[in-house]
Amino acid sequence: MNNQQILENIISVEPNNQFLKYIVDRIQDVNYRGIHISQHNRYDFDRLVRILKGIYDVVSSNRFRVPLGDDTVGFRDNDCDDYYNIVISVKNKAEVGSINSLKKNFFVDFDRMGLLYRLNEHCIQITGRGHVYYAQLTDRAINLLQSQSITERYKIFTDALDMLFANNITNLAELLYDSKYRNDAIGIYEFMLILSDDRPNINSKIELIDSFRNLKRYQQDKALKLIKDYCNPDNFIGNKNDKRDFGNWKNESQQIFTLLKSTVYFDICENSLKLNTGIYGIFSETHIKQRRIGSKRDYFIKHRIDKMRDFELHHIIPFSSARNKEEFSIIDHWKNLIYLNQDKHNEISRKKDKNILLTAKEYEISLETLDHSNKISARNGVSALYNGSKASIMQKYNREILKNVFKYIEN
């Protein structure tokens, strides 16, 4: 059976099923795996902390030289003694890492997580490709190591992962929290085949989960087998970018689950994902079990507006700002929401949700960064929908959150 026949057989499992049509499209896409993390780096929260501790014990917060070339027998770069001692220290504490893998794999992830600076020969941080001459732990890494609060450490780790996954972790938490699945377990295949999709035009993930669950169990099993048959690297020619590999895709999803387990957003149990209502989570079990979607429902009632196509509710101060249940409860409030069209919402997302200072007037709102370096405006009735008489209430509430969460007081 060739690849085209397999795709046709997937659809034939249930011809009108939305999920099956979606997955046939996705597995043909070169970026079918979606959210991506290096599979070479096997670590969880505990091991990551031990790796950072191995570095800190040798150089503290000081900069250190990194060897340029690959490790070869009997050859060592000059002025890199600290690095070679770090490799030994990390190996002893975390049981991972070699001279090559530490700098080529782990340092790359840690740089993306905001835990380590990779520097060029002029001690300037490298933002793209380039030779790494020096490295140095960041303040975030030091805070993670020195914090006495496990809740705070989990929050730092969560924020670091969100940087690694380009805000997809926060977006996933918000997506599930605002859905009927807020109190449900999400299986590994539902995450892998649907929720891991990071293509910007995918905005119907909850509907796709509905569609997947509408399949009878034997239909789900048959579809999964056919997806595995299609995603067999032996079915493709060319390099690995031209191939599909179900096994690697699943392994990567399981590694992501391993990382999510120690975040304030998620709890992982028996290969399923749930929102974290535990002692270290930011979600309240009472709120999770409520049948109605409180803050978003309240927005439409308070502003007396109807839902509109191509508009989305946006948390002005994002979920990721909350460090505990108390802060989350004040962030998850209708006064901290604004209804924006998708283009305007995407514009804010591209700024990594840093535009959190609200100025609200009857006919227009603006969102600025706290340092006033960037400003995004939206006209009421055009790119934003709200009751103009509520503008002053929203702005006042915005300042209250900024004061409580960020210790920000306007001059």
Contacts in CASP RR format, 6 or more apart in sequence:
PFRMAT RR
TARGET T0000
AUTHOR 0000-0000-0000
METHOD contacts of the structure
MODEL  1
MNNQQILENIISVEPNNQFLKYIVDRIQDVNYRGIHISQHNRYDFDRLVR
ILKGIYDVVSSNRFRVPLGDDTVGFRDNDCDDYYNIVISVKNKAEVGSIN
SLKKNFFVDFDRMGLLYRLNEHCIQITGRGHVYYAQLTDRAINLLQSQSI
TERYKIFTDALDMLFANNITNLAELLYDSKYRNDAIGIYEFMLILSDDRP
NINSKIELIDSFRNLKRYQQDKALKLIKDYCNPDNFIGNKNDKRDFGNWK
NESQQIFTLLKSTVYFDICENSLKLNTGIYGIFSETHIKQRRIGSKRDYF
IKHRIDKMRDFELHHIIPFSSARNKEEFSIIDHWKNLIYLNQDKHNEISR
KKDKNILLTAKEYEISLETLDHSNKISARNGVSALYNGSKASIMQKYNRE
ILKNVFKYIEN
1 9 0 8 1.000
1 229 0 8 1.000
3 230 0 8 1.000
3 235 0 8 1.000
6 226 0 8 1.000
6 229 0 8 1.000
6 230 0 8 1.000
7 24 0 8 1.000
7 28 0 8 1.000
7 230 0 8 1.000
9 226 0 8 1.000
10 20 0 8 1.000
10 23 0 8 1.000
10 24 0 8 1.000
10 223 0 8 1.000
10 226 0 8 1.000
10 227 0 8 1.000
10 230 0 8 1.000
11 20 0 8 1.000
11 21 0 8 1.000
11 24 0 8 1.000
13 20 0 8 1.000
13 215 0 8 1.000
13 219 0 8 1.000
13 222 0 8 1.000
13 223 0 8 1.000
13 226 0 8 1.000
14 20 0 8 1.000
14 215 0 8 1.000
14 219 0 8 1.000
17 211 0 8 1.000
17 214 0 8 1.000
17 215 0 8 1.000
18 207 0 8 1.000
18 208 0 8 1.000
18 211 0 8 1.000
19 193 0 8 1.000
19 194 0 8 1.000
19 208 0 8 1.000
19 211 0 8 1.000
19 212 0 8 1.000
19 215 0 8 1.000
20 211 0 8 1.000
20 215 0 8 1.000
20 223 0 8 1.000
22 194 0 8 1.000
22 208 0 8 1.000
22 211 0 8 1.000
23 193 0 8 1.000
23 223 0 8 1.000
23 227 0 8 1.000
26 32 0 8 1.000
26 193 0 8 1.000
26 197 0 8 1.000
27 227 0 8 1.000
27 230 0 8 1.000
27 231 0 8 1.000
27 244 0 8 1.000
29 199 0 8 1.000
30 241 0 8 1.000
30 242 0 8 1.000
31 198 0 8 1.000
31 199 0 8 1.000
32 231 0 8 1.000
32 244 0 8 1.000
32 249 0 8 1.000
33 196 0 8 1.000
33 248 0 8 1.000
33 249 0 8 1.000
33 252 0 8 1.000
34 196 0 8 1.000
34 197 0 8 1.000
34 198 0 8 1.000
34 199 0 8 1.000
35 165 0 8 1.000
35 168 0 8 1.000
35 196 0 8 1.000
35 197 0 8 1.000
35 198 0 8 1.000
35 256 0 8 1.000
36 252 0 8 1.000
37 109 0 8 1.000
37 164 0 8 1.000
37 165 0 8 1.000
37 252 0 8 1.000
37 255 0 8 1.000
37 256 0 8 1.000
37 259 0 8 1.000
38 105 0 8 1.000
38 108 0 8 1.000
38 109 0 8 1.000
39 248 0 8 1.000
39 251 0 8 1.000
39 252 0 8 1.000
39 255 0 8 1.000
40 101 0 8 1.000
40 105 0 8 1.000
41 105 0 8 1.000
41 106 0 8 1.000
41 109 0 8 1.000
42 96 0 8 1.000
42 255 0 8 1.000
43 51 0 8 1.000
43 94 0 8 1.000
43 96 0 8 1.000
43 106 0 8 1.000
43 259 0 8 1.000
44 258 0 8 1.000
44 259 0 8 1.000
44 261 0 8 1.000
44 262 0 8 1.000
45 154 0 8 1.000
45 157 0 8 1.000
45 259 0 8 1.000
45 261 0 8 1.000
45 262 0 8 1.000
46 262 0 8 1.000
47 94 0 8 1.000
47 96 0 8 1.000
48 157 0 8 1.000
49 144 0 8 1.000
49 145 0 8 1.000
49 153 0 8 1.000
50 90 0 8 1.000
50 93 0 8 1.000
50 94 0 8 1.000
51 90 0 8 1.000
51 93 0 8 1.000
51 94 0 8 1.000
51 96 0 8 1.000
51 106 0 8 1.000
52 110 0 8 1.000
52 115 0 8 1.000
52 137 0 8 1.000
52 141 0 8 1.000
52 144 0 8 1.000
52 145 0 8 1.000
53 93 0 8 1.000
53 145 0 8 1.000
54 86 0 8 1.000
54 89 0 8 1.000
54 90 0 8 1.000
54 92 0 8 1.000
54 93 0 8 1.000
54 94 0 8 1.000
55 86 0 8 1.000
55 89 0 8 1.000
55 90 0 8 1.000
55 116 0 8 1.000
55 137 0 8 1.000
56 137 0 8 1.000
56 141 0 8 1.000
56 142 0 8 1.000
56 145 0 8 1.000
57 89 0 8 1.000
57 93 0 8 1.000
58 64 0 8 1.000
58 82 0 8 1.000
58 85 0 8 1.000
58 86 0 8 1.000
58 89 0 8 1.000
59 82 0 8 1.000
59 86 0 8 1.000
59 137 0 8 1.000
61 136 0 8 1.000
61 137 0 8 1.000
61 142 0 8 1.000
62 136 0 8 1.000
63 119 0 8 1.000
63 123 0 8 1.000
63 134 0 8 1.000
63 135 0 8 1.000
63 136 0 8 1.000
64 80 0 8 1.000
64 82 0 8 1.000
64 83 0 8 1.000
64 86 0 8 1.000
64 134 0 8 1.000
64 135 0 8 1.000
64 136 0 8 1.000
65 77 0 8 1.000
65 79 0 8 1.000
65 80 0 8 1.000
65 82 0 8 1.000
65 83 0 8 1.000
65 133 0 8 1.000
65 134 0 8 1.000
66 80 0 8 1.000
66 83 0 8 1.000
66 103 0 8 1.000
66 107 0 8 1.000
66 118 0 8 1.000
66 132 0 8 1.000
66 133 0 8 1.000
66 134 0 8 1.000
66 135 0 8 1.000
67 76 0 8 1.000
67 77 0 8 1.000
67 80 0 8 1.000
67 83 0 8 1.000
67 84 0 8 1.000
67 99 0 8 1.000
67 103 0 8 1.000
68 77 0 8 1.000
68 131 0 8 1.000
68 132 0 8 1.000
68 133 0 8 1.000
69 77 0 8 1.000
70 100 0 8 1.000
71 98 0 8 1.000
71 99 0 8 1.000
71 100 0 8 1.000
76 84 0 8 1.000
83 99 0 8 1.000
83 103 0 8 1.000
83 135 0 8 1.000
84 99 0 8 1.000
86 102 0 8 1.000
87 97 0 8 1.000
87 98 0 8 1.000
87 99 0 8 1.000
87 102 0 8 1.000
90 96 0 8 1.000
90 97 0 8 1.000
90 102 0 8 1.000
91 97 0 8 1.000
91 98 0 8 1.000
96 106 0 8 1.000
97 106 0 8 1.000
103 132 0 8 1.000
103 135 0 8 1.000
107 116 0 8 1.000
107 118 0 8 1.000
107 132 0 8 1.000
107 135 0 8 1.000
108 118 0 8 1.000
109 164 0 8 1.000
110 116 0 8 1.000
110 141 0 8 1.000
111 117 0 8 1.000
111 118 0 8 1.000
111 126 0 8 1.000
112 163 0 8 1.000
112 164 0 8 1.000
113 160 0 8 1.000
113 161 0 8 1.000
113 163 0 8 1.000
113 164 0 8 1.000
114 138 0 8 1.000
114 140 0 8 1.000
114 141 0 8 1.000
114 160 0 8 1.000
114 163 0 8 1.000
115 137 0 8 1.000
115 138 0 8 1.000
115 140 0 8 1.000
115 141 0 8 1.000
115 144 0 8 1.000
115 160 0 8 1.000
116 135 0 8 1.000
116 136 0 8 1.000
116 137 0 8 1.000
116 138 0 8 1.000
116 141 0 8 1.000
117 125 0 8 1.000
117 134 0 8 1.000
117 135 0 8 1.000
117 136 0 8 1.000
117 137 0 8 1.000
117 138 0 8 1.000
118 125 0 8 1.000
118 126 0 8 1.000
118 132 0 8 1.000
118 134 0 8 1.000
118 135 0 8 1.000
119 125 0 8 1.000
119 126 0 8 1.000
119 132 0 8 1.000
119 133 0 8 1.000
119 134 0 8 1.000
119 135 0 8 1.000
119 136 0 8 1.000
120 126 0 8 1.000
120 130 0 8 1.000
120 131 0 8 1.000
120 132 0 8 1.000
120 133 0 8 1.000
120 134 0 8 1.000
121 131 0 8 1.000
121 133 0 8 1.000
123 133 0 8 1.000
123 134 0 8 1.000
126 132 0 8 1.000
140 156 0 8 1.000
140 159 0 8 1.000
140 160 0 8 1.000
143 156 0 8 1.000
144 153 0 8 1.000
144 156 0 8 1.000
144 157 0 8 1.000
144 160 0 8 1.000
147 153 0 8 1.000
147 156 0 8 1.000
150 280 0 8 1.000
151 264 0 8 1.000
151 279 0 8 1.000
151 280 0 8 1.000
151 281 0 8 1.000
151 323 0 8 1.000
151 324 0 8 1.000
152 323 0 8 1.000
154 262 0 8 1.000
154 263 0 8 1.000
154 264 0 8 1.000
154 280 0 8 1.000
154 281 0 8 1.000
155 264 0 8 1.000
155 323 0 8 1.000
155 324 0 8 1.000
157 262 0 8 1.000
157 263 0 8 1.000
158 169 0 8 1.000
158 263 0 8 1.000
158 264 0 8 1.000
158 265 0 8 1.000
158 320 0 8 1.000
159 320 0 8 1.000
161 169 0 8 1.000
161 259 0 8 1.000
161 260 0 8 1.000
161 263 0 8 1.000
162 168 0 8 1.000
162 169 0 8 1.000
162 170 0 8 1.000
162 320 0 8 1.000
165 256 0 8 1.000
166 198 0 8 1.000
167 320 0 8 1.000
167 349 0 8 1.000
167 352 0 8 1.000
167 353 0 8 1.000
168 198 0 8 1.000
169 260 0 8 1.000
169 263 0 8 1.000
169 265 0 8 1.000
170 265 0 8 1.000
170 318 0 8 1.000
170 319 0 8 1.000
170 320 0 8 1.000
170 353 0 8 1.000
172 195 0 8 1.000
172 265 0 8 1.000
173 265 0 8 1.000
173 266 0 8 1.000
173 275 0 8 1.000
173 319 0 8 1.000
174 315 0 8 1.000
174 318 0 8 1.000
174 319 0 8 1.000
175 195 0 8 1.000
175 205 0 8 1.000
175 206 0 8 1.000
176 182 0 8 1.000
176 186 0 8 1.000
176 275 0 8 1.000
177 275 0 8 1.000
177 283 0 8 1.000
177 288 0 8 1.000
177 319 0 8 1.000
177 332 0 8 1.000
178 293 0 8 1.000
178 296 0 8 1.000
179 206 0 8 1.000
180 206 0 8 1.000
181 206 0 8 1.000
181 209 0 8 1.000
182 275 0 8 1.000
182 288 0 8 1.000
183 274 0 8 1.000
183 275 0 8 1.000
183 288 0 8 1.000
183 289 0 8 1.000
184 274 0 8 1.000
185 269 0 8 1.000
185 272 0 8 1.000
185 273 0 8 1.000
185 274 0 8 1.000
186 195 0 8 1.000
186 209 0 8 1.000
186 272 0 8 1.000
186 273 0 8 1.000
186 274 0 8 1.000
187 271 0 8 1.000
187 272 0 8 1.000
187 273 0 8 1.000
188 250 0 8 1.000
188 253 0 8 1.000
188 254 0 8 1.000
188 257 0 8 1.000
188 271 0 8 1.000
188 272 0 8 1.000
189 224 0 8 1.000
190 209 0 8 1.000
190 212 0 8 1.000
191 253 0 8 1.000
191 256 0 8 1.000
191 257 0 8 1.000
191 273 0 8 1.000
192 249 0 8 1.000
192 250 0 8 1.000
192 253 0 8 1.000
193 212 0 8 1.000
193 227 0 8 1.000
194 205 0 8 1.000
194 208 0 8 1.000
194 209 0 8 1.000
194 212 0 8 1.000
195 205 0 8 1.000
195 209 0 8 1.000
196 253 0 8 1.000
196 256 0 8 1.000
197 205 0 8 1.000
200 346 0 8 1.000
203 312 0 8 1.000
203 342 0 8 1.000
212 220 0 8 1.000
215 223 0 8 1.000
227 246 0 8 1.000
228 246 0 8 1.000
230 244 0 8 1.000
231 244 0 8 1.000
231 245 0 8 1.000
231 246 0 8 1.000
231 247 0 8 1.000
231 249 0 8 1.000
232 244 0 8 1.000
232 245 0 8 1.000
232 246 0 8 1.000
233 240 0 8 1.000
233 243 0 8 1.000
233 244 0 8 1.000
233 245 0 8 1.000
235 243 0 8 1.000
235 244 0 8 1.000
236 242 0 8 1.000
236 243 0 8 1.000
236 244 0 8 1.000
254 271 0 8 1.000
257 268 0 8 1.000
257 271 0 8 1.000
257 273 0 8 1.000
258 268 0 8 1.000
260 266 0 8 1.000
260 268 0 8 1.000
260 273 0 8 1.000
261 267 0 8 1.000
261 268 0 8 1.000
263 276 0 8 1.000
264 276 0 8 1.000
264 280 0 8 1.000
264 281 0 8 1.000
264 282 0 8 1.000
264 322 0 8 1.000
264 323 0 8 1.000
265 275 0 8 1.000
265 276 0 8 1.000
265 281 0 8 1.000
265 282 0 8 1.000
265 283 0 8 1.000
265 319 0 8 1.000
266 273 0 8 1.000
266 274 0 8 1.000
266 275 0 8 1.000
266 276 0 8 1.000
267 273 0 8 1.000
267 274 0 8 1.000
267 275 0 8 1.000
267 276 0 8 1.000
267 277 0 8 1.000
267 278 0 8 1.000
267 281 0 8 1.000
268 274 0 8 1.000
275 283 0 8 1.000
275 288 0 8 1.000
276 282 0 8 1.000
276 283 0 8 1.000
277 283 0 8 1.000
277 284 0 8 1.000
277 285 0 8 1.000
277 288 0 8 1.000
278 285 0 8 1.000
281 325 0 8 1.000
282 319 0 8 1.000
282 322 0 8 1.000
282 323 0 8 1.000
282 324 0 8 1.000
282 325 0 8 1.000
282 327 0 8 1.000
282 328 0 8 1.000
283 325 0 8 1.000
283 328 0 8 1.000
284 325 0 8 1.000
284 328 0 8 1.000
284 329 0 8 1.000
287 329 0 8 1.000
287 332 0 8 1.000
294 334 0 8 1.000
295 332 0 8 1.000
295 333 0 8 1.000
295 334 0 8 1.000
295 336 0 8 1.000
295 337 0 8 1.000
296 313 0 8 1.000
296 334 0 8 1.000
296 337 0 8 1.000
298 334 0 8 1.000
299 313 0 8 1.000
299 334 0 8 1.000
299 337 0 8 1.000
299 339 0 8 1.000
300 306 0 8 1.000
300 307 0 8 1.000
302 334 0 8 1.000
302 387 0 8 1.000
302 390 0 8 1.000
303 339 0 8 1.000
303 385 0 8 1.000
303 386 0 8 1.000
303 387 0 8 1.000
303 390 0 8 1.000
304 387 0 8 1.000
305 339 0 8 1.000
305 385 0 8 1.000
305 386 0 8 1.000
305 387 0 8 1.000
308 339 0 8 1.000
308 385 0 8 1.000
310 341 0 8 1.000
310 342 0 8 1.000
311 339 0 8 1.000
311 340 0 8 1.000
311 341 0 8 1.000
311 342 0 8 1.000
311 385 0 8 1.000
312 339 0 8 1.000
312 340 0 8 1.000
312 341 0 8 1.000
312 342 0 8 1.000
312 345 0 8 1.000
313 337 0 8 1.000
313 338 0 8 1.000
313 339 0 8 1.000
313 340 0 8 1.000
314 337 0 8 1.000
314 338 0 8 1.000
314 339 0 8 1.000
314 340 0 8 1.000
314 345 0 8 1.000
314 348 0 8 1.000
315 331 0 8 1.000
315 332 0 8 1.000
315 336 0 8 1.000
315 337 0 8 1.000
316 336 0 8 1.000
316 337 0 8 1.000
316 338 0 8 1.000
316 356 0 8 1.000
316 358 0 8 1.000
316 367 0 8 1.000
316 398 0 8 1.000
317 331 0 8 1.000
317 336 0 8 1.000
317 356 0 8 1.000
317 398 0 8 1.000
317 401 0 8 1.000
317 402 0 8 1.000
317 405 0 8 1.000
318 331 0 8 1.000
318 353 0 8 1.000
318 356 0 8 1.000
319 328 0 8 1.000
319 331 0 8 1.000
319 332 0 8 1.000
320 353 0 8 1.000
321 327 0 8 1.000
321 331 0 8 1.000
321 356 0 8 1.000
321 405 0 8 1.000
321 406 0 8 1.000
322 328 0 8 1.000
322 331 0 8 1.000
322 405 0 8 1.000
323 405 0 8 1.000
327 404 0 8 1.000
327 405 0 8 1.000
330 336 0 8 1.000
330 400 0 8 1.000
330 401 0 8 1.000
330 404 0 8 1.000
330 405 0 8 1.000
331 401 0 8 1.000
331 405 0 8 1.000
333 397 0 8 1.000
335 390 0 8 1.000
335 393 0 8 1.000
335 394 0 8 1.000
335 397 0 8 1.000
335 398 0 8 1.000
336 394 0 8 1.000
336 397 0 8 1.000
336 398 0 8 1.000
336 401 0 8 1.000
338 358 0 8 1.000
338 365 0 8 1.000
338 378 0 8 1.000
338 384 0 8 1.000
338 386 0 8 1.000
338 394 0 8 1.000
339 384 0 8 1.000
339 385 0 8 1.000
339 386 0 8 1.000
340 348 0 8 1.000
340 378 0 8 1.000
340 383 0 8 1.000
340 384 0 8 1.000
341 383 0 8 1.000
341 384 0 8 1.000
343 383 0 8 1.000
344 376 0 8 1.000
344 378 0 8 1.000
344 383 0 8 1.000
344 384 0 8 1.000
347 376 0 8 1.000
348 355 0 8 1.000
348 367 0 8 1.000
348 376 0 8 1.000
351 369 0 8 1.000
351 374 0 8 1.000
351 376 0 8 1.000
354 369 0 8 1.000
354 370 0 8 1.000
354 374 0 8 1.000
355 367 0 8 1.000
355 368 0 8 1.000
355 369 0 8 1.000
355 374 0 8 1.000
355 375 0 8 1.000
355 376 0 8 1.000
356 367 0 8 1.000
356 369 0 8 1.000
356 370 0 8 1.000
356 398 0 8 1.000
356 402 0 8 1.000
357 367 0 8 1.000
357 368 0 8 1.000
357 369 0 8 1.000
357 370 0 8 1.000
357 372 0 8 1.000
357 398 0 8 1.000
357 402 0 8 1.000
358 365 0 8 1.000
358 366 0 8 1.000
358 367 0 8 1.000
358 394 0 8 1.000
358 395 0 8 1.000
358 398 0 8 1.000
359 365 0 8 1.000
359 366 0 8 1.000
359 367 0 8 1.000
359 368 0 8 1.000
359 395 0 8 1.000
360 386 0 8 1.000
360 388 0 8 1.000
360 391 0 8 1.000
360 392 0 8 1.000
360 394 0 8 1.000
360 395 0 8 1.000
360 398 0 8 1.000
361 388 0 8 1.000
361 391 0 8 1.000
362 380 0 8 1.000
362 388 0 8 1.000
362 389 0 8 1.000
362 391 0 8 1.000
363 379 0 8 1.000
363 380 0 8 1.000
363 388 0 8 1.000
364 377 0 8 1.000
364 378 0 8 1.000
364 379 0 8 1.000
364 380 0 8 1.000
364 384 0 8 1.000
365 377 0 8 1.000
365 378 0 8 1.000
365 380 0 8 1.000
365 384 0 8 1.000
365 386 0 8 1.000
365 391 0 8 1.000
365 394 0 8 1.000
366 375 0 8 1.000
366 376 0 8 1.000
366 377 0 8 1.000
366 378 0 8 1.000
367 375 0 8 1.000
367 376 0 8 1.000
367 377 0 8 1.000
367 378 0 8 1.000
368 374 0 8 1.000
368 375 0 8 1.000
368 376 0 8 1.000
369 375 0 8 1.000
370 402 0 8 1.000
370 406 0 8 1.000
370 408 0 8 1.000
378 384 0 8 1.000
380 386 0 8 1.000
380 388 0 8 1.000
386 394 0 8 1.000
399 410 0 8 1.000
402 408 0 8 1.000
403 409 0 8 1.000
END
